[in-house]
């Protein structure tokens, strides 16, 4: 699973990159065979003003399926990363189970037809 990280409004530091890799690999390792690439977009929406302005977006390119995108905003960048990783796991689980269900149904129709 290839993970690319892009930042906007601040520099990518080694601790931030480590947190992204830890969360992505930890939450999505079960679906590693289904995922081709992961793009992580980290952004500071308000600059130095403060507030709930750290955005973590994750775009997952899935095998045989359309890309899945999840975005979370929080005042703490690490919490935004954690939340996006958890939400992306749920999104991948939904997309892959839907794909399997449709594939099973179509195979069943081919056998009975």
C-alpha positions in Angstrom: 0.0 0.0 0.0 1.6 3.2 -1.2 1.0 6.3 1.0 1.6 9.8 -0.3 1.4 12.8 2.0 0.8 16.4 0.9 0.6 19.4 3.2 -0.7 22.9 2.7 -0.1 25.8 5.0 2.7 24.1 7.1 5.7 21.9 6.6 5.5 18.1 6.9 7.6 17.1 10.0 8.8 13.5 10.7 6.4 13.1 13.7 3.4 14.1 11.5 4.5 11.7 8.8 5.0 8.9 11.3 1.6 9.4 12.8 0.0 9.3 9.3 1.8 6.1 8.4 1.0 4.5 11.8 -2.7 5.3 11.5 -3.0 4.3 7.9 -1.2 1.0 8.3 -2.9 0.2 11.5 -6.5 0.9 10.5 -6.3 -0.3 6.9 -4.0 -3.3 7.1 -6.9 -5.7 6.9 -7.9 -4.1 3.5 -4.3 -3.8 2.2 -5.0 -6.2 -0.7 -8.0 -4.0 -1.8 -6.1 -0.7 -1.7 -3.8 0.4 -4.5 -2.8 3.8 -3.2 -3.5 6.2 -0.3 -3.2 10.0 -0.7 -3.3 12.0 2.5 -3.9 15.8 2.3 -3.2 17.8 5.4 -4.2 21.4 5.5 -4.2 24.4 7.9 -7.5 26.2 7.0 -7.1 29.3 9.1 -3.4 29.7 9.4 -2.2 31.1 12.7 -5.7 32.3 13.8 -6.4 29.0 15.6 -9.7 27.3 16.1 -11.0 24.1 14.5 -9.0 24.5 11.4 -6.8 21.4 10.8 -8.1 19.3 7.9 -7.0 15.7 7.2 -8.3 14.3 4.0 -7.6 10.7 2.8 -8.3 9.5 -0.7 -8.1 5.7 -1.3 -7.7 4.2 -4.7 -9.4 0.8 -4.4 -8.9 -2.2 -6.7 -11.9 -2.6 -9.1 -13.8 0.3 -7.4 -14.1 4.1 -7.5 -11.8 6.1 -5.2 -13.1 6.8 -1.7 -12.5 10.2 0.0 -12.8 11.0 3.6 -12.2 14.5 5.2 -12.1 15.4 8.9 -11.6 18.8 10.5 -10.4 19.3 14.1 -8.4 21.8 16.1 -5.7 19.2 16.7 -4.0 17.8 13.5 -3.3 14.4 15.1 -6.9 14.0 16.1 -8.0 14.9 12.6 -5.6 12.3 11.1 -6.9 9.7 13.6 -10.6 10.4 12.8 -10.0 10.4 9.0 -8.2 7.0 9.3 -11.0 5.5 11.3 -13.6 6.9 8.9 -11.7 5.6 5.9 -11.7 2.1 7.3 -15.5 2.2 7.6 -15.7 3.6 4.0 -13.5 0.9 2.6 -15.4 -1.8 4.5 -18.7 -0.5 3.1 -17.4 -0.2 -0.5 -15.8 -3.6 -0.5 -18.8 -5.4 1.1 -21.1 -3.7 -1.4 -18.9 -4.8 -4.3 -18.8 -8.4 -3.0 -22.5 -8.5 -2.5 -23.2 -7.3 -6.0 -20.6 -9.7 -7.4 -22.2 -12.6 -5.6 -25.6 -11.7 -6.8 -24.5 -11.4 -10.4 -22.7 -14.7 -10.2 -25.7 -16.3 -8.7 -27.9 -15.0 -11.6 -25.4 -16.3 -14.1 -25.5 -19.8 -12.6 -29.3 -20.0 -12.3 -29.9 -18.5 -15.8 
